């Protein structure tokens, strides 16, 4: 089963290519980026997860301090 991209995009993408392949082609990015991203993503993902967790904790702490819900004696010990 094939689907065609309309407009200026003439390539016929198959479902075997996956939706990411069709999306990359539709926005003009080369398909050679897929294996590069797949190779470096396992190294980037733990850092991404760590930064996401840290930002959640920082945001929670900022709001809690503004609402005076933080026991600073416990926090500083």
N, CA and C atoms as a LAMMPS dump frame, in Angstrom:
ITEM: TIMESTEP
0
ITEM: NUMBER OF ATOMS
231
ITEM: BOX BOUNDS ff ff ff
-5.0000000000000000e+02 5.0000000000000000e+02
-5.0000000000000000e+02 5.0000000000000000e+02
-5.0000000000000000e+02 5.0000000000000000e+02
ITEM: ATOMS id mol type element x y z
1 1 1 N 0.845 -1.179 0
2 1 2 C 0 0 0
3 1 3 C 0.886 1.236 0
4 2 1 N 0.658 2.099 -0.957
5 2 2 C 1.44 3.32 -1.089
6 2 3 C 0.561 4.538 -0.865
7 3 1 N 1.178 5.592 -0.438
8 3 2 C 0.493 6.876 -0.354
9 3 3 C 1.378 7.914 -1.005
10 4 1 N 0.771 8.907 -1.611
11 4 2 C 1.524 9.915 -2.341
12 4 3 C 1.494 11.238 -1.598
13 5 1 N 2.634 11.919 -1.627
14 5 2 C 2.711 13.268 -1.083
15 5 3 C 2.222 14.229 -2.145
16 6 1 N 1.443 15.216 -1.766
17 6 2 C 0.868 16.128 -2.742
18 6 3 C 1.705 17.394 -2.843
19 7 1 N 1.377 18.199 -3.801
20 7 2 C 2.05 19.48 -3.969
21 7 3 C 3.395 19.324 -4.644
22 8 1 N 4.399 20.007 -4.098
23 8 2 C 5.711 20.024 -4.736
24 8 3 C 6.495 18.739 -4.494
25 9 1 N 6.019 17.884 -3.608
26 9 2 C 6.743 16.671 -3.273
27 9 3 C 6.287 15.552 -4.188
28 10 1 N 7.204 15.002 -4.956
29 10 2 C 6.846 14.016 -5.963
30 10 3 C 7.139 12.583 -5.532
31 11 1 N 7.884 12.385 -4.476
32 11 2 C 8.267 11.04 -4.058
33 11 3 C 7.045 10.271 -3.573
34 12 1 N 7.003 9.008 -3.914
35 12 2 C 5.975 8.129 -3.386
36 12 3 C 6.603 7.379 -2.225
37 13 1 N 6.111 7.597 -1.021
38 13 2 C 6.636 6.932 0.166
39 13 3 C 5.78 5.715 0.463
40 14 1 N 6.425 4.628 0.831
41 14 2 C 5.677 3.442 1.209
42 14 3 C 5.496 3.423 2.71
43 15 1 N 4.564 2.643 3.168
44 15 2 C 4.351 2.517 4.607
45 15 3 C 5.536 1.83 5.27
46 16 1 N 6.318 1.074 4.489
47 16 2 C 7.51 0.425 5.039
48 16 3 C 8.571 1.451 5.419
49 17 1 N 8.567 2.607 4.756
50 17 2 C 9.52 3.662 5.09
51 17 3 C 9.231 4.247 6.465
52 18 1 N 8.014 4.152 6.907
53 18 2 C 7.613 4.691 8.196
54 18 3 C 7.203 6.137 8.07
55 19 1 N 6.445 6.612 9.033
56 19 2 C 5.97 7.992 8.965
57 19 3 C 7.087 9.007 9.11
58 20 1 N 8.152 8.669 9.838
59 20 2 C 9.256 9.608 10.009
60 20 3 C 9.956 9.881 8.68
61 21 1 N 10.093 8.861 7.859
62 21 2 C 10.744 9.043 6.567
63 21 3 C 9.936 9.988 5.687
64 22 1 N 8.624 9.801 5.659
65 22 2 C 7.783 10.69 4.87
66 22 3 C 7.811 12.111 5.395
67 23 1 N 7.839 12.261 6.716
68 23 2 C 7.871 13.592 7.312
69 23 3 C 9.187 14.294 7.004
70 24 1 N 10.314 13.573 7.143
71 24 2 C 11.614 14.189 6.841
72 24 3 C 11.69 14.628 5.388
73 25 1 N 11.207 13.784 4.502
74 25 2 C 11.223 14.15 3.085
75 25 3 C 10.299 15.34 2.819
76 26 1 N 9.16 15.382 3.487
77 26 2 C 8.196 16.454 3.249
78 26 3 C 8.734 17.808 3.681
79 27 1 N 9.564 17.845 4.714
80 27 2 C 10.112 19.124 5.163
81 27 3 C 11.479 19.409 4.556
82 28 1 N 11.904 18.541 3.653
83 28 2 C 13.124 18.803 2.903
84 28 3 C 14.409 18.3 3.546
85 29 1 N 14.318 17.459 4.561
86 29 2 C 15.524 16.924 5.197
87 29 3 C 15.898 15.6 4.526
88 30 1 N 17.17 15.34 4.369
89 30 2 C 17.578 14.104 3.71
90 30 3 C 17.332 12.882 4.594
91 31 1 N 17.015 11.764 3.961
92 31 2 C 16.778 10.531 4.703
93 31 3 C 18.048 9.963 5.328
94 32 1 N 19.199 10.472 4.934
95 32 2 C 20.447 9.982 5.527
96 32 3 C 20.582 10.4 6.986
97 33 1 N 19.729 11.328 7.449
98 33 2 C 19.766 11.721 8.858
99 33 3 C 19.205 10.651 9.781
100 34 1 N 18.35 9.778 9.267
101 34 2 C 17.713 8.777 10.119
102 34 3 C 18.74 7.871 10.791
103 35 1 N 19.687 7.266 10.07
104 35 2 C 20.658 6.408 10.768
105 35 3 C 21.591 7.192 11.689
106 36 1 N 21.879 8.437 11.343
107 36 2 C 22.742 9.254 12.212
108 36 3 C 22.029 9.551 13.519
109 37 1 N 20.776 9.969 13.428
110 37 2 C 20.001 10.231 14.639
111 37 3 C 19.791 8.957 15.45
112 38 1 N 19.555 7.846 14.775
113 38 2 C 19.365 6.581 15.482
114 38 3 C 20.638 6.161 16.208
115 39 1 N 21.794 6.519 15.67
116 39 2 C 23.058 6.145 16.299
117 39 3 C 23.38 6.997 17.512
118 40 1 N 23.045 8.288 17.472
119 40 2 C 23.42 9.151 18.589
120 40 3 C 22.314 9.29 19.634
121 41 1 N 21.086 8.891 19.306
122 41 2 C 20 9.067 20.254
123 41 3 C 20.199 8.313 21.566
124 42 1 N 20.715 7.078 21.573
125 42 2 C 20.935 6.408 22.864
126 42 3 C 21.892 7.166 23.782
127 43 1 N 22.808 7.926 23.23
128 43 2 C 23.723 8.713 24.058
129 43 3 C 23.069 10.008 24.538
130 44 1 N 22.165 10.56 23.759
131 44 2 C 21.519 11.818 24.108
132 44 3 C 20.338 11.599 25.057
133 45 1 N 19.66 10.479 24.94
134 45 2 C 18.43 10.244 25.691
135 45 3 C 18.62 10.305 27.207
136 46 1 N 19.654 9.692 27.812
137 46 2 C 19.798 9.822 29.268
138 46 3 C 20.019 11.266 29.715
139 47 1 N 20.751 12.043 28.936
140 47 2 C 20.973 13.446 29.271
141 47 3 C 19.66 14.213 29.164
142 48 1 N 18.891 13.918 28.136
143 48 2 C 17.588 14.551 27.96
144 48 3 C 16.677 14.242 29.139
145 49 1 N 16.646 12.988 29.569
146 49 2 C 15.816 12.591 30.704
147 49 3 C 16.282 13.275 31.985
148 50 1 N 17.585 13.332 32.206
149 50 2 C 18.134 13.989 33.391
150 50 3 C 17.743 15.461 33.429
151 51 1 N 17.903 16.151 32.307
152 51 2 C 17.568 17.575 32.263
153 51 3 C 16.063 17.79 32.476
154 52 1 N 15.239 16.901 31.962
155 52 2 C 13.798 17.002 32.154
156 52 3 C 13.454 16.866 33.637
157 53 1 N 14.061 15.902 34.316
158 53 2 C 13.789 15.708 35.744
159 53 3 C 14.296 16.881 36.574
160 54 1 N 15.48 17.376 36.269
161 54 2 C 16.034 18.505 37.015
162 54 3 C 15.156 19.74 36.84
163 55 1 N 14.708 19.984 35.617
164 55 2 C 13.872 21.171 35.395
165 55 3 C 12.545 21.052 36.126
166 56 1 N 11.988 19.845 36.22
167 56 2 C 10.754 19.656 36.987
168 56 3 C 10.991 19.958 38.466
169 57 1 N 12.115 19.481 38.996
170 57 2 C 12.421 19.732 40.412
171 57 3 C 12.66 21.215 40.687
172 58 1 N 13.368 21.872 39.798
173 58 2 C 13.636 23.307 39.975
174 58 3 C 12.337 24.096 39.914
175 59 1 N 11.483 23.779 38.961
176 59 2 C 10.201 24.474 38.852
177 59 3 C 9.33 24.257 40.074
178 60 1 N 9.309 23.028 40.571
179 60 2 C 8.534 22.734 41.778
180 60 3 C 9.068 23.509 42.968
181 61 1 N 10.382 23.573 43.094
182 61 2 C 10.981 24.287 44.221
183 61 3 C 10.702 25.788 44.139
184 62 1 N 10.776 26.356 42.949
185 62 2 C 10.496 27.78 42.794
186 62 3 C 9.065 28.121 43.197
187 63 1 N 8.111 27.311 42.757
188 63 2 C 6.71 27.56 43.097
189 63 3 C 6.484 27.348 44.586
190 64 1 N 7.071 26.294 45.153
191 64 2 C 6.896 26.02 46.58
192 64 3 C 7.464 27.153 47.436
193 65 1 N 8.602 27.708 47.036
194 65 2 C 9.178 28.824 47.798
195 65 3 C 8.311 30.07 47.7
196 66 1 N 7.734 30.314 46.536
197 66 2 C 6.856 31.474 46.389
198 66 3 C 5.595 31.337 47.233
199 67 1 N 5.143 30.115 47.434
200 67 2 C 3.938 29.878 48.223
201 67 3 C 4.26 29.627 49.699
202 68 1 N 5.514 29.774 50.084
203 68 2 C 5.97 29.53 51.458
204 68 3 C 5.614 28.132 51.952
205 69 1 N 5.818 27.155 51.119
206 69 2 C 5.533 25.762 51.465
207 69 3 C 6.813 24.966 51.724
208 70 1 N 7.963 25.624 51.759
209 70 2 C 9.231 24.929 51.928
210 70 3 C 9.731 25.192 53.34
211 71 1 N 10.068 24.121 54.036
212 71 2 C 10.712 24.249 55.347
213 71 3 C 12.207 24.403 55.089
214 72 1 N 12.698 25.642 55.148
215 72 2 C 14.096 25.932 54.8
216 72 3 C 15.086 25.271 55.75
217 73 1 N 14.686 24.995 56.987
218 73 2 C 15.583 24.287 57.915
219 73 3 C 15.845 22.871 57.414
220 74 1 N 14.808 22.204 56.929
221 74 2 C 14.989 20.864 56.367
222 74 3 C 15.764 20.938 55.069
223 75 1 N 15.444 21.917 54.245
224 75 2 C 16.108 22.068 52.942
225 75 3 C 17.599 22.315 53.091
226 76 1 N 17.989 23.143 54.05
227 76 2 C 19.402 23.492 54.225
228 76 3 C 20.191 22.462 55.012
229 77 1 N 19.536 21.496 55.613
230 77 2 C 20.277 20.506 56.403
231 77 3 C 20.756 19.344 55.571
